[in-house]
Amino acid sequence: MPLLEPDPETLRPGTPRRPAPDRVTDSSAGGTPEPLRSELTALLGADKVLWKISDLVRYASDASPYRFLPRVVLVPEDLDDVSAILSYAHGKGRDVVFRAAGTSLNGQAQGEDILVDVRRHWTGIEVLDDGARARIGPGTTVLRANTTLARYGRLLGPDPASAIACTVGGVVANNASGMTAGTTRNSYRTLASLTFVLPSGTVVDTADPAADEELRHAEPELCAALLELKAEIEADAELTARIRAKYTIKNTNGYRLDAFLDGATPVEILRGLMVGSEGTFGFIAETVFDTLPLERRVSSALLFFPSLTAAAAAVPGFTEAGAIAVELMDGNTLRASVSVPGVPADWAALPRETTALLVEFRASDEAGQEAHERAAEAALAGLDLVRPAASVTNAFTRDAGAIAGYWKARKAFVTAVGGSRPSGTTLITEDFAVPPARLADACEALLELQSRHGFDAAVAGHAAHGNLHFLLAFDAAKPQDVARYDAFMQEFCALVVDRFDGSLKAEHATGRNIAPFLEREWGPRATELMWRTKQAIDPAGVLAPRIVLDRDPRAHLRGLKTIPKVEAVADPCIECGFCEPTCPSEDLTTTPRQRIVLRREMMRQTNGSPVESGLLDAYGYNAVDTCAGDSTCKLACPVGIDTGAMMKDFRHRRHTPREERIAALTARNFRAVEASARLAVGVADALGKRVGDAPLQAVTRLARKAVRPDLVPEWLPQIPGAAARRLPATSRAGASAVYYPACVNRIFAGPDGGGADAGLSLAEAVVAVSARAGKPVWIPKDVAGTCCATIWHSKGYDAGNRIMANRIVEAAWGWTAGGRLPLVVDASSCTLGIADEVVPYLTEDNRALHGELTVVDSLVWAADELLPKLTVFRTAASVVVHPTCSMEHLGDVGQLRAVAEACADEVVVPDDAGCCAFAGDRGMLHKELTDSATAKEAAEVDRRSYDAYLSANRMCEIGMERATGHPYRSALIELEHATRPTVR
């Protein structure tokens, strides 16, 4: 054991607590039982079998209100693995559930036996027919697919609100739709073909002309059963009419019986049945979509009405005028949304009856946009609009910022209600659909029902399609709360079916919470056909039992998860999973959601239980050490949770008083530390050139084993040599800004990529290009010994962080003459640190000084202040750009791209660009983290060559060089080269 190994006990919850009714029992503390574990390991290999209790717990929760502990989690890589898993399950009489993103809202991604992760190894998109079609892996997120398709002016039809995280396979399996898809742009209507694996292991590619012949040979009984069901349905005119009628509005409850009417052959029928089957009929291994035009010209309005009735009455006029989206928000939703940054504060005083419609038109060209706007103005004429707040305009706009604000307000429905729900309550997101003409009645009936059962009364939804959403929050640990939820559900289902003849699930799919009510909506005849369809396709009942079909009338109450209180920063988490695709450790250890899920399970346990101890043993590395701390999870989270901040706090808890004192000492003496670090880097670089990198790696690895891997960096061949001891000479007189070279650029040299600008430091480039633009900068002579404090902040050293945070603010205030000059910082993470992250650690006086500072990232300085005054003399043919996570936080990615575009004829930002996880020195402490985080982006970059590889932070550049083998450098060095009158 390393000398300074942290004590897991420091992270044990210390609060007194009672065991939760849904806690994982002690019998599961050992993880996957034998012989299940050893048999699957022999079948698939150890790296594809997740068996520890921490693995099982982190996969037990998803975005739904349910929680079921799997016996084992498998991570297949290909179709052979999937077929082997299904064959094993058949032979052993076991159940299999497929899970991708875990964003589904009704428990359909949860299993109690074998859970199969089909996200990690199932990504990718191949654009076909110049974008008219796309072949997409089931683990690819909708956002990722659309990012690629956007370059071809195309997009997918389904547009769920969870597009940032939900996968294409999950969208098809649930027939998820979204704001604009309705009944015509969803998966059922836009899928060209798909490849799937049946429960028997048979693989079917519906695009293969020989698919039906091969299926008849492999599955003759299945083919016969499907054709028999088709004939039976078609022979019943009343049933046929009922099926057609059910799909005139959005409906994802039960199986798509219209597949029997739309498909002529068994393969065509199965192609339709797979859509919305929720993993109960097979595994969707590949999809081919017919894409739709991406109409980039947008006109939107947020219109306010005095009542629900008035708003609902206006909806048909906008849909007839061609609106792509008409979204409804009731008064309670509007008022609650003011808790979300960016939503107008004066909405808090809106009258209760006020209702808003977000109306949007999209066109491909100016003529189309003008035609839409004329139609919109005609639809507005005569409407009973109100202006109950000063921020209300009731006018259509093309302004992208204003439109983004409208959508932020619309999406604040879940953010506001979910984030402000009482601590300890489970959040349920429900949706249903009614004929659009009954929209107002349905809204008012729902609000009355919510109020009568003691739930917050609020409703929002896709008004154009009669699709409404609402939220329920209750404490699943309290029997009386569960009974209240049950009573609500019974009345809700009766209301939707009996009064409105609606769909109990419009786009969220049946899942566990509506399965008991399936027959209530469809009736016994259609429900029996669904059972027979399941029996024909999956006679052994291997796939996803109890998820769509369940005869237990109380099934919706089984497995409801409690939400024990955890650290305040994470307590509002609704476990939606939006954070996961942004997380650098997603494919290595845990995600932000999983970090919180594991913490909640600790809180369900009694103090010292075997399960809690098992979770703590794994948590240090899997959650704390391998968190990059970049906090991109906060940007993706609908309730703004910064899991990175929680992990930094946990790092602080693990520090001994001695470690904190040493960290504070380094902050106090950072001038000497900085000089020593530069010297050490220089010596190591010289040694590496003489004897190679292997001895240095061997020495540092031994030191890591002896001391602690999270404290001692490993030498990497990509680490550059030492920076020059002296910074460029500058003058304060006439300076337009104070230039602060970050300590990382004062310690490490830039890349030595050869060429005309070989050896040019970033500091020299910034000074030169600023002077060239007539905006000279001044470097204070006493910058040595100062730092943005991120070194201490990222590691949770509070005392050192406070020392350096206050030092840099005091120094910056003096350098900038009390804030009269901007402070230009040449590393994006340091810009973020000085601008934002130091603030909580400042004294009251220094917080006031900080408020007078203008902190500007060097790329923003270049794009906004220098570029307009520079002449470009030469450009590279092509460059690839790596935006840093700090720039995402600062909103500066556009400026990075602008600088790159000034320097190159072609600028490429990889579709898979994300946080590199180098995170200062974390890439040297846990190089496996950076290797995992950069794998997809590196693969994309390496598909072709570029003339230059650019970024905006030296350590990120090192991380990307390690990932790709190409020397990354600051875009400012490239700018200096492009604008230099004479190449030296």
C-alpha positions, 0 to 999 in steps of 0.5 A: 500500500502506498505510504500516503494512501487516503483513508476511505473512512474519511468519505463515510457519511457521518450523519445518523440515519435509518436504513431505507426500505429499498436499500441494497441488502447485505447479501448483495455486498459481494456483487455478482454471485457464483457461478453467474460471474465465472460463467459470464467471464468465461463466455465474454472475457473479464473486461466485459463483465461488471460484477462489483457491488459498486458496478451493480449499484451505479447501474441500478438507477436511471431517469425513472422513479424506479430502482432495481439492482441487476445481478450482473452488468455486461458490456458487449462489443459486437453482435457475437457478444450479444448473441452469446448473451442471449444464448446463455440466458436461454440456456440458463433461464435468465432475463436480459434487459438492454440499457443505453443512456438510461434517460427513459422515464418509466423504468424500461432501462432497468433489469433485475437479472442480466443488464446489458450496457449497449452504449459504450461500444455501439456509437458511430454515424455514417452519412449516406446519399449526401446526408439524405440518409444516415446509418447510426449506431444505437449508442450514438446520442441524438445530438451527436448524430445531428451535429454530423448531419448539420454539415449536410443541412440535414437532421433526424426527425425525432427531437426529444428534449433529452437529445444531449444524452439519449441514444438513437437506439433508445429513441427507436425503442421508445419511439420518442419524439419531442417538440416537433416530431409529432406523428409524422417525423418520429422513428416509426415514420422516418426509419429506412431500415434497421438491424436487430437481434431477436431473442433467439439470437437471429440477426435481421437486417430489414434492408437486405432483399433476402431478409424475409427468405432468411427469416423464414428459414431461421424462424418459421414458427415466428413468421407463421405467427406474425402472418396469422396475427396480421390476418386476424387483425385485418379481418376485424374491421372494428379493431382495424379502425380502432388501431388507426384511430389510436395513432392519429394522435401521439401514442407510445403505450403498448406495441405498435399494432399498426405494424401488422397493417403497414407491413406486408411480410414478417420482416416488414412487420418486425421492422414496425414492431421493433419501434416502441418495443422498449427492448422486449422484442430484441436488440436494435444493433443498427439504424438507417434513418431517412433524414429531414432538411435542417431549416436554419432560418428561424422565427419565434415568439413567446406569446402570453394569453389571459387563460388556458382556454384562450391559449389553446384556442390559438393553437390551431391557427399557428399549426395551420400557418405552418408552425413547426412547434407550438409549446404551452406553459401554464401560469404556475410553470411560468412563475416557477421558472424564474428560479432559472438564470436567464428567465425574466424575474418579472414573471414571478408576479404573473397572474395564475391564469396567464398562459404562454405559447412558444411558437416557432417557424423554420424555413430554408431560405429568406423567401420561405421565412418571410412567407412564414412571418406573414402567415404568423402575423395573420394568425396573430390578428385578433388574438386575445394577447396580454402583457402582464410583465414588462419583459413580455413583447408578444412579437416574432423575432429572428434574434438567435439570443432571444429565441434561445431565451424562449426555449430556455424558459420552456425547458425550465419546466423540469429545471424549476420544478425538479430542482426545487422539489422538497429534499428526499422526494422522487420526481416523476415526469409524466406525459399523455396526449389528447385530441388537440381540440380537447387541449384546454379541457385536458389542462384544466382537468389535470391541474384540478387533479394535481391540486386535489391530490396534493401535488404541485399543479403545473403543466407544459407540453407540445400543444400542437400535438395535444401532448402534455407533460407534468411532474409529480414529487413524493417521498417513496419512503412514506407509505402515505405518499405512495398511496397518494401517488397510486390514487392519483394514477388511478384517477389520471388514467381514468381521466385520460382514457374515459373522458378524453380517449387519449394516450396514457403515454404520448412519447415516453413509452409504457414502461413499468408505471403504465404497464398495469393500465395498458388494458384500460386504454387499449381494451382486452382484445388489443391487449391480448394481441400484444401478449400473443405478439410477445409470445411469438417473438420471445416465447421464453420471456427472456427479454425485459419482463414486466416492462411493457406487459404486466398483469400485476395491477400494482406493478407501478408501485414496485421498485419505487426508489427513495431519494436520501439526502446527500451533499447539498450541491448534489441533493437536487439531482433528478438522475436524468443522465444529461451529464453523462456524455460530457463526462471525461470518465464516462467510459473509464469509471463513473459518471456524475449521475453514478457518483451521486447514485453511489452516494445515495446508496451509502445514505440508504445503508446503516453505518458500517454495513457491508454494502456501504463499506464495499461502495466506499472501497471503490469510491475513492478511485472510481469517483473521486480520483478519476473526476477531471473536475472540469465541471462540464456536468454543470453545463449539461445538468438541467438543475445546474449540479456541479458534481466536480465541485462535490468531488473536489470537496471529497478530495479535501476531506481525504487530506490530512492536516499535514497535507493541507499545511504542505499545500498552504506552504507551497502557495506561500512560497510559490515563487520558489516552487515555480522556479524549482518546477521549471528547473526540474522540467528542464533537467528531466527534458535534458535527461530524456533527450540523452537517455530516453523517456523510459528511465524517467517513466520507471522512476516516477512509476516507482515513486507513485507506488511508494507514495500515492498515485494521486500525488506523484505525476508520471513522466510522459514523453509528451511533456515539453521542456522548460520555458525561458526564465525571462518573459518578453520585455514590455512597457507599462506606458501606453499599454492597452491591457495587462498581460498575465502569462499563466504559471503553466506557460511560465514553467513549460515551453511551447511545442517545438513543431519546427517551421517558421515559428519554431521556438516562439513562446506563447508570451512572445506571440501575445506580445507581438500580435498585440503590438502589431494590432496597435494594442500593446500589452504590459507584463508586470515584473512580479508575476512570478509566484502568482497563480490563478489558484486552480492548482489548489482548487482542483485538488481540494486544498482549501487553505492553499486555495485561499492564500493564492486566490487572495494573492492573485486578486490583490496583485491583479487589482494593483497591476490593472490600476484598480481595474482600469485596464483589462487583465488578459490571461493566456490559459483558458482554465486560468481565465476561468479561475481568476474570473469565477472560481476564486470568488468564494475564497476571497476576503470581503475586501478582496471580493470588492476588488475582484468586482472591479476587475475585467478578466479577459481570455487571450483568445477573446482579446485576440478575436474582439480587439486584435483581429479587426486591426490585423492583416493576414499575410498567409493562411494554413490550408487546414487546422483542427481545433480543440476547444477547452472545457474552460472555454465552454464555461466562459462561452468563448469557443466562438472566439477561438474559432474566429481566430482559427478561421483568420489563420486557415482556409478550413477550420475543423472542430471535431464532432466528438470534441470534449474535455481532454481530462488532462486537467492541469496535472490529472493527466499525469496522475491518471493518464488512463483518464485522459486516454479514455476521455480523448479516444473518440476525438483522437480517432476523428482527428486521425482520420485525416491530416491537418496543417496545424493543431490548435487549442487554448491551454498548454496542458490540454495541448499536451493531452491532445498531443498524447492522444493524437501524436500531433503537436498542438499549440495555441491558436495565438501562436498561429495568429502571430505567424499568419499576421507576421509581415515577414516570415523569419 
